[in-house]
Amino acid sequence: MSEELARTVLSLVPADDPCAYTREDVFATLVCTIEAHGGPVHYGAALNLRGPDAGTVWALWREGETARAAIEIPDCPAVRAEDDDACSEFAGHPGGHSWTLGDPPQPAEPFPLPRPLPL
């Protein structure tokens, strides 16, 4: 995740939040876990907010582009009855709940990282 987007994610948290968040709380890698898409936008969890019913900050990006936007969305209220496992997607997400999904279907486009040149 770019530093600019990380700052955007952290800006969505109230400044007077007693559970102050830092850059280390923001996920370094964005992965779209939404099973079914109604369009070209992907969603990746960027920051899990603390507390009951706190929600999650999700980063958004279009197919083939890097993530540049973030939005706070309430968590999906679904819970699997047999083991009390909560869905880790957002409220109203398309497709299956997290416990029915395999590997995430769409990783975000990686940011190019500098590599040492071979000697």
Secondary structure, DSSP 8 states (H G I E B T S, - for coil): --HHHHHHHHHTS-TT-TT---GGGS-SS-EE--SS-SSSEEEEEEEE--STT--EEEEEEETTS---EEEEE-B---EETTTTEE--SBTT-SS--GGG--S-SEE------------
